């Protein structure tokens, strides 16, 4: 019984087996039967029942309760039978085992069942108390986690707002600087060559800073360390990854590659990534996609054609208003920030996306696209005034 109590929490089935072995050993006379005043030793089985009811759950708990009910019946028989009590017990022995069990068996059996039920109830109360404490701790943890998440969300929203405001200020200022420098340079051909070279450097630096501003703002983590940004060389692994059981991508390329800035490479990669993701989303697994990179013009032209979604076939982009997702506006913004433009819409059975990213070596084209991208087109008169003012300061 001591051993049964000791292992009741660790191995409840072994605890039941030990009590069962004790009773079977007494029934087969392998273990000496108890004297009448030793019956309380059987209560050790019900003490083990407390811990088993506390630690077990579900069906095992019902098995433990049922087996202890059988144990109570066997204990009653061992205490009342003349074969095991040697004629000495709680009641006088006459009429054999059947007579004494029918006449007085319910009394010790009811007592043992009452003790077992009390112990089982105590174990259930302990289990409920422990579960209640766990629920309280889980609720407190959930509340603290929710509060921390709300704080993080507020901080992240504020950080996003500040980054957006900072980018808008930089985009406006740098676009004006680039446009003014280019306009002054084109309208002041009679200026010395060092002056023209300085204006060209100013315009190029402003455009480069404008293109990279978004990359710097987006690529900074909370700890202030820059996140590695994708490049053009990462497009091929992206295509190969989606080709393995997802999309049937056909790639082609024309012209000679020209080096793009880091921000432009990020923009091209993200545009291609978004196009392929949309193709998989709307076309399903195995959808055909054609990706073409054209380097032969004044800039890189990215053309992606995929199977159009059923609701977009034969419809114009200016038709009935549709739900505006984040993919197309995000791609357009990236193209504009890189100094280019992007168009997207259905073309028969296909959905086509075309993006143009100008080379920064093409000064005139880059300045023009920067002005269109940010809506800071300057009139010829303002440029002339700026040039005249600059010439006056130089004099």
HUJOWO-V724680 format. One record per backbone hydrogen bond with DSSP energy under -0.5 kcal/mol. CO is the residue of the C=O (numbers start at 1). NH is the residue of the N-H. If there is no record, write none. Layout:
co nh
CO NH
CO NH
//
This chain:
co nh
1 5
2 6
3 7
5 8
7 11
11 15
12 16
13 17
14 18
15 19
16 20
17 21
18 22
19 23
20 24
21 25
22 26
23 27
24 28
25 30
25 31
26 29
35 38
36 39
38 41
39 42
40 43
41 44
42 45
42 46
43 46
43 47
44 48
45 49
46 50
47 51
48 52
49 53
50 54
51 55
52 56
57 60
57 61
58 62
59 63
60 64
61 65
62 66
63 67
64 68
65 69
66 70
67 71
68 72
69 73
70 74
71 75
72 76
73 77
74 78
75 79
76 80
77 81
81 84
81 85
82 86
85 88
87 89
92 94
95 99
96 100
97 101
98 102
99 103
100 104
100 105
101 105
104 107
104 108
105 109
106 110
107 111
108 112
109 113
110 114
111 115
112 116
113 117
114 118
115 119
116 120
117 121
118 122
119 123
120 124
121 125
122 126
123 127
124 128
125 129
126 130
127 131
128 132
129 133
130 134
131 135
132 136
133 137
134 138
135 139
136 140
137 141
138 142
139 143
140 144
141 145
142 146
143 147
144 148
145 149
146 150
147 151
148 152
149 153
150 154
151 155
152 156
153 157
154 158
155 159
156 160
157 161
158 162
159 163
160 164
161 165
162 166
163 167
164 168
165 169
166 170
167 171
168 172
169 173
170 174
171 175
172 176
173 177
174 178
175 179
176 180
177 181
178 182
179 183
180 184
181 185
182 186
183 187
184 188
188 191
192 196
193 197
194 198
195 199
196 200
197 201
198 202
199 203
200 204
201 205
202 206
203 207
204 208
205 209
206 210
207 211
208 212
209 213
210 214
211 215
212 216
213 217
214 218
215 219
217 220
219 221
219 227
221 224
225 221
231 234
232 235
233 237
234 238
235 239
236 240
237 241
238 242
239 243
240 244
242 246
242 247
243 245
246 286
246 287
247 249
248 289
249 251
250 291
252 293
254 295
261 265
262 266
263 267
264 268
265 269
266 270
267 271
268 272
269 273
270 274
271 275
272 276
273 277
274 278
275 279
276 280
277 281
278 282
279 283
280 284
284 287
287 248
288 307
289 250
289 291
290 305
291 252
292 294
292 303
293 254
293 295
294 301
298 359
299 297
300 302
300 357
301 294
301 303
302 355
303 292
304 353
305 290
306 351
309 312
309 313
310 313
312 315
316 319
323 325
326 330
327 331
328 332
329 333
330 334
331 335
332 336
333 337
334 338
335 340
336 339
341 356
343 354
345 352
347 350
348 314
349 308
350 347
350 352
351 306
352 345
353 304
354 343
355 302
356 341
356 358
357 300
359 362
361 363
362 366
363 367
364 368
365 369
366 370
367 371
368 372
369 373
370 374
371 375
371 376
379 383
380 384
381 385
382 386
383 387
384 388
385 389
386 390
387 391
388 392
389 393
390 394
391 395
//
